Amino acid sequence: MIREEIRILFKKVLKEMKIGDFEIVIEHPEVLEHGDYATNIALVAAPKLGRSPRELAQEIAEKIKEQKSKFIEKVEVAGPGFINIFLSRDYLVNEFIEVIKQKEKYGRGDELKGKKIIVEFTDPNPFKEFHIGHLYSNIVGESISRLLEANGANIRRVNYQGDVGMHVAKAIWGMEKKKASLTVLSKKTLEEKMEFLGQSYALGNTAFENNKKAKEEITELNQKIFDLNKDIKDIYEKGRKWSLDYFEEMYKRLGTKFDSYYFERDSAEVGLKIVKEGLKKGVFEESEGAVIYPGEKKGLHNRVFINSKGLPTYEAKELGLALTKYKDFEYDLSIIITGNEIIGYFKVLLSALKEMEPELGEKTNHIAHGMVRMSRGKMSSRTGTIILAKDLLDEMKSRVVILMESSEIQKVKGVE
């Protein structure tokens, strides 16, 4: 693509100037007026050459101009030695024409042909609302999936959802405390049901953190949910179904179709077995009645994989998930997309996976994206301070409609 062509051009010029072999980074400037692309190569090379960065940048820029590239209109030096590159209008127009001609085929290649890649993203948890953080993950995951597909890879989109765990126990505890009739709730809209689940979770979480008795009740409830105890089976299954039905509506609205869905309940037993085997091998250790991965010995941090109640934690379930995904789809690469707040968690998890399943550990890649933050700080389902994805999408749609109906848009209708 054009970025690579520019990099090759600069590499050729540097070779002719006998400057040396430096890594050439081509980036998009943050300010449009600074060009379509820019490089700091002069700033990188100048100190090692004993040269002034700006003078070196000027010299490189002149040499680039002499190449008379068909896709570069002009080259400018800015600041202490940045080189800004402006693409030619003819090149852009010709590329635009190619986009129109080729349509969805434009930019496609076969570099990854034959490669099987599984991409896990979005991952909302049942009993909690679908907020703009999930929307962010979905956009990143779907974009990466499409880029890989465009390069010939066989992509499987998967979604991993937490249908067991303390968040479920907190939500069901809250549901019970709100004393809402399941019969009455069943008659409400899906959005109203999800709002109720979100409120119930926030209520349960607040009680868990501030009330000792409530904490004990929720902990006991967590075991019942894992065992699918008959006392909570009905409320659990209804709440789970409401959540999954709502999530499916969101995926359709976003244009994402997952090939497979995975759930914590299903991966829990597999993960539990792996950790117990690892305990025998010395990969895991017992600590205060729990089973941990001693990450501190690897320069990381320790994490619990089986809690003191004998239940597999989220970490153990992730190990089970890796094996389950590979059993279903023997991938060459597994990509897991999440927010960057759990980078440390994944470093420990992948370290444990590489010890237990070296091949799968090497094939697994965690991609972390930024977090959605508001002026008042980070969003939190625990406290109910979230922005729903639905509300943001509705607001965007509303604003687009207003723009379409405005007089300015009407003026350019003849261009269509």
Disulfide bonds with the S-S distance in Angstrom:
none
